[in-house]
Amino acid sequence: MNMTREGQQTSSVKVARLLHPYSLALQAVFVAHDGYASSQTFVAAAVDGNEYLLVAIDEVLPKRANARYLVVSEDAALAVDLNDGSGSAAGSPATVGALVRLDGLPAVREVVAVERQADGQWRIAGSAGLDEGTLELNVTGGAVYALAIDDYGTLYQPNLAVAVGDLIRPSTFAGWLYRITQAGSLPASEPAWWDGNTAGPQDLGSARAEVVRYHRPLAHGPVSVEMT
C-alpha cells in the first residue's frame, strides 16, 4: 500500500486500518513508517472475495484522512491519498517522453495519459499539447497508456466566420477535415464536400480551404513512466 498526502509523498508516519465494513471490527493495520509504503501478506483463503473498509489517517496537523471500500480478490497494490476531501489529486508525480509525428513530420497534438488503477478504475494521469517533449503525470501505481488525439475540427455551421488555420468538419463525417487557407465565411448551406483526390485550396463560401485527413487516435501502452 502506498499512501500520499495531498497528492505528494511526505515523511510523516501514516496508518491505514482494514475494518469489517459493517461491524467495523479491526482486521489488519498497515503502518507506513517512511510516510509512504507498507505491505502485508495474507493467507488467500482468509481474505479472498471479502469486503473491507479501508481507513487511512495522517495525524500531522492539519490531519488528513481517506476511506474506501474494497474487495480483495488477488494481489493488489493500493494507492491512497490522504486529503481534506476537497478533491486534491491523488498520486505521485512522474513523467513520460512523448513524440508525435503526422505523416512523418512533427505535429503538435493533444497527448493524454490514462491510468488503470489497482481497483480497476480508470483516471486521467496527465495531458498536454506537444509534438516532442515530456508529459507531466500524476500516477497511483497502475498501468499507464498514452493516447495521441488529432484535432476533430469545428462542426460546419451556416455563415460561420472562419480564420486561417481553422478546421471544419462536415455534418456527415467521412474521414476528411477542411483547413481554412483564406479567411471568410462558410456558405449558407452545406456544400458538396470534396475528398483527397482534389488537391489544393477550394472555394468554401467566401473563404477557401484545403482537404486534410483526420487521423484516428493512436494509443500505446502500457508505457514505462519515470517517477520524479
N, C-alpha and C positions, 0 to 999 in steps of 0.2 A: 504494500500500500504506500502510495506517495501522497503526502499532504503539503499543500501550499497555503499561503496566507495572502489574500487579495491578489491571487494570480502569480505570486512570487515565492521563491524558496527563501525561508528565513531560518535563523538558528534556534529559535525558541522551541522548547520541547512541546510536542503535540501528542494528544492522546485520543484514540478512537476506541469506542466501545461497541461491541456487537451484541445487540439485545434481541430477545424474543419480541416480535412485533406487537403482541397482544398483552402478555403478562409483564413485559419489559424485564424479564429475568436476564441477568448478565450471562452471555455465552462465551465471550472472549474479549481480551484487551490488547490493543496494539499501541505501543509507545514508540514514538519517533524521537529518540534521544538526540539525533543530529538535526532535528527540526524538519525532516523530510521523509525518510524511508523507514518502514517497519514491515516485517513479514513473519508469517507463521505457517506451519504445516499441520494439516488435519487429516484424520482418517476419513477417506471418501464416504464410507457408509454412514458416518455420523453427521455429515453436513449436506450431502448431495440432494438437491431439489428442495431444500428448506428455505423458507423466507426469513429474512432478518431485517432489523432496523439498525443502521449504522449511524452512530452519533460521534462526531469528531469535534474536539474543543482545543483552542489555544487560549491559555489563561493570561497571557500577556495583555496588559491594558492598551487600548480598549479590547476587551475579549471578543474573540471571533469563534464561530461555530458553523457546522453544516450537518444536515441529516438526510439520509436517503434510504429507501427500501432497496433490497437486492435479493436475488435468488442465486444461490451457489449451485452451479451445475458442472463446473470444470475449473481448472486452474485459471486464475484471473489476476491481472494487475489493475488495482483500483486507483483512480486519481481523484482526490477530494480537495476542493478548495474551500478554505475557511474564510468567510466574509460576513458582512453585516446584512446580507440579504438584498442589497440594492442592485445587484446584477453585475458585480465585478467579474471579469473574465477569468475562468479557471484555467490552470495550466502553467506551463513553464515556457520561457522564451526559447526560440530555436530559429534556424534559417535553412533555406534550401536554395540552391542555384537554379536559375531559370534562363532558358534560351528559346526565343520564339523566332521562327522563320516562316515566311509566307512565300510559296513558290521559290524557295531557296534564298530569299533575301530577308534581312532583318525587318521586323514589323512590330510595332507596339500593339499589344493586345492585352486584354484582361486575363490575368493568371490567378486562378483560385485554388487554394489547397483545402481539401476536406479531410476530416479525420473520423475513422470509425473507432469509437471508444470501446473500452473493455466491456461495457454493458450493452453493446450493440447499437447504441445511439450514434447518429451522425451529427457532426458540428463543423462549421466553417473555421478553419485554423488560421487563415490569412488570405489576403488578396491584394493585388496591385496591378497597375497598368505598366507594362515594360516590354522591351524586346530582349534585353540581356541584363542580368544583374542578380541581386539577392532578394529573395522574398522573405520578409519577416513573418514569423509564425508564433502562435501560442498553442502548445500541444499538451496533451494529457497522457501520452504514452501509447496511444493507439496507432493503427496503420494509417499513413498519410498518402493521399492520392492527389496529384496535381492535374488541373484542367486548364487548357488554353481556350479562350472563348472569342470567336470572331464577332465583329460588330454586326448586329442584326438589322441595323438601319431604322429609319423612321417610316411608319406606315403612310402610304400615299393619302393625301388629303387634297381636295379640290382647291386650287388657287393658293396653295401654301407657298409662302415666301421661302426661298432656299438660298444658301450661300455656297461658295466654292468649297468642296470637300464633303458636304453633306451626303449621306447615303439614304436613298429612298427605296422602300420595299413595296412591291405591288400587293394589292389586297389578296390576290391569288398567287401565293409564293411558289416559284418553280426552280429555286436554287440560284437565282440571279438578283443582284442589287444594282442600283444605278447611282454612280458617283457624280455629283454636280461639278461640272468644269466651267460653267458660266452662270453667275448668279441671275436670279429672276424669280418667276412664279410658276408653279406647276399648272398644267391645263385644268380647265373647269370640269372636264370629265376624264376618267381614267383612259389613258392611251392604249394602243396595241403595243405591248412591251416587246422588245427585241431580245435576242439571246447572243451568246458569244460568237455567232457566225457573222454578226455585223460589227465591224471594227470602227473605232474612233467615236468622237462625240456626236450625238444626235440631238435634234430639237426635242425639248420636253417643256411644252408651254413656251414662256418667254425665256426659259433657262435652256441650258444644254447639259447633257450627261453622257457618260460612258458606262457600258455594262461591265460589271465585275462579278466574279464568282463568290458566293458565300461558302465559307468552309465550315463544316460541322465541327463542334467542339472536339478537341483532341485530349485524351486522358492518358496519364502514365501512373504506374504505381503497383504496389506500394513503393514509395520513394524513401531514400535514406535522408534524414534530417540531421543537422548538426546543432546540438544543444549549446546555448550561449549563457 
